[in-house]
Amino acid sequence: MILFVNACVRDGSRTLRLAESVLDKLGQEYESVELGSAQPLPLTGERLAQRDRAIAQGDLQADILSYAVQFARADTIVIAAPYWDLSFPSLLKIYTELVCACGVTFSYNEKGEPVSLCKAKKLIYVTTAGGFIPERNFGFDYIDTLAKTFFGIGETVCFKAEGLDIEGNDPEAILNKTLDETDKKLNV
Ligand SMILES: Cc1cc2nc3c(=O)[nH]c(=O)nc-3n(C[C@H](O)[C@H](O)[C@H](O)COP(=O)(O)O)c2cc1C
């Protein structure tokens, strides 16, 4: 199963266009998480206690574990997130917080090291930026580190289109160039 996590909230989102083209190229059905309409809630003290109870009882049907359970059974993850404030929209941070559920997507071994409980072997991160993303790409690098540290996802790739809001740039031409790169990297 391909899991598509959509953190694009703007009408006419360019990031979503890129991601949809990537999904097209993967050529399989996918399940979507639409963060803009789902508006997941962050883990307050009360919700954290609720989640701890659900995990302790092994209640994988609990609502608060639904994103984690879905994430754990995906084979490939595709994330679409515009470059916001040097990283990504906070909706995606809330989502990752809900997915990092110890006992569902990962656990710890006796040495205290994280061990993945996820099936996925590949994660594709799609982003677009108004300006340029510096070498420290806090958005993708954070997701990449989570993927490798907790979820055992060894293959991660970032497709990015930059400089879309810079006066004089041609956003369509930049997006098309990124689309060509996705063709090459996805071998289609
Ligand atoms: C709330 C917000 C924060 C943004 N922060 C940045 C930023 O830190 N650096 C940057 O280069 N562009 C920034 N941008 C511009 C977006 O990265 C750019 O317009 C992007 O293509 C938007 O993606 P979308 O078309 O999928 O919505 C920001 C835009 C918004 C709305």
The ligand as an SDF file (V2000), in Angstrom:
LIG
                    3D

 31 33  0  0  0  0  0  0  0  0999 V2000
    3.2860   30.3900    5.7260 C   0  0  0  0  0  0  0  0  0  0  0  0
    4.3350   30.3840    4.6370 C   0  0  0  0  0  0  0  0  0  0  0  0
    5.6730   30.3050    4.9650 C   0  0  0  0  0  0  0  0  0  0  0  0
    6.6540   30.2960    3.9690 C   0  0  0  0  0  0  0  0  0  0  0  0
    7.9710   30.2190    4.3160 N   0  0  0  0  0  0  0  0  0  0  0  0
    8.9150   30.2040    3.3520 C   0  0  0  0  0  0  0  0  0  0  0  0
   10.2990   30.1130    3.6950 C   0  0  0  0  0  0  0  0  0  0  0  0
   10.7000   30.0380    4.8530 O   0  0  0  0  0  0  0  0  0  0  0  0
   11.2100   30.0950    2.6790 N   0  0  0  0  0  0  0  0  0  0  0  0
   10.8240   30.1420    1.3510 C   0  0  0  0  0  0  0  0  0  0  0  0
   11.6960   30.0860    0.4770 O   0  0  0  0  0  0  0  0  0  0  0  0
    9.5310   30.2190    1.0050 N   0  0  0  0  0  0  0  0  0  0  0  0
    8.5600   30.2540    1.9630 C   0  0  0  0  0  0  0  0  0  0  0  0
    7.2350   30.3230    1.6210 N   0  0  0  0  0  0  0  0  0  0  0  0
    6.8510   30.2780    0.1800 C   0  0  0  0  0  0  0  0  0  0  0  0
    6.4710   28.8550   -0.2170 C   0  0  0  0  0  0  0  0  0  0  0  0
    7.5260   27.9500    0.0930 O   0  0  0  0  0  0  0  0  0  0  0  0
    6.1610   28.7030   -1.7040 C   0  0  0  0  0  0  0  0  0  0  0  0
    5.2280   29.6470   -2.1400 O   0  0  0  0  0  0  0  0  0  0  0  0
    5.6830   27.2880   -2.0060 C   0  0  0  0  0  0  0  0  0  0  0  0
    5.7880   27.0360   -3.3900 O   0  0  0  0  0  0  0  0  0  0  0  0
    4.2440   27.1070   -1.5570 C   0  0  0  0  0  0  0  0  0  0  0  0
    3.8240   25.8090   -1.8910 O   0  0  0  0  0  0  0  0  0  0  0  0
    2.3440   25.5160   -2.4190 P   0  0  0  0  0  0  0  0  0  0  0  0
    2.1830   26.1760   -3.7880 O   0  0  0  0  0  0  0  0  0  0  0  0
    2.3010   24.0430   -2.4910 O   0  0  0  0  0  0  0  0  0  0  0  0
    1.4060   26.0790   -1.3950 O   0  0  0  0  0  0  0  0  0  0  0  0
    6.2590   30.3630    2.5960 C   0  0  0  0  0  0  0  0  0  0  0  0
    4.8850   30.4350    2.2720 C   0  0  0  0  0  0  0  0  0  0  0  0
    3.9420   30.4490    3.2640 C   0  0  0  0  0  0  0  0  0  0  0  0
    2.4790   30.5480    2.8820 C   0  0  0  0  0  0  0  0  0  0  0  0
  1  2  1  0
  2  3  1  0
  2 30  2  0
  3  4  2  0
  4  5  1  0
  4 28  1  0
  5  6  2  0
  6  7  1  0
  6 13  1  0
  7  8  2  0
  7  9  1  0
  9 10  1  0
 10 11  2  0
 10 12  1  0
 12 13  2  0
 13 14  1  0
 14 15  1  0
 14 28  1  0
 15 16  1  0
 16 17  1  0
 16 18  1  0
 18 19  1  0
 18 20  1  0
 20 21  1  0
 20 22  1  0
 22 23  1  0
 23 24  1  0
 24 25  2  0
 24 26  1  0
 24 27  1  0
 28 29  2  0
 29 30  1  0
 30 31  1  0
M  END
$$$$
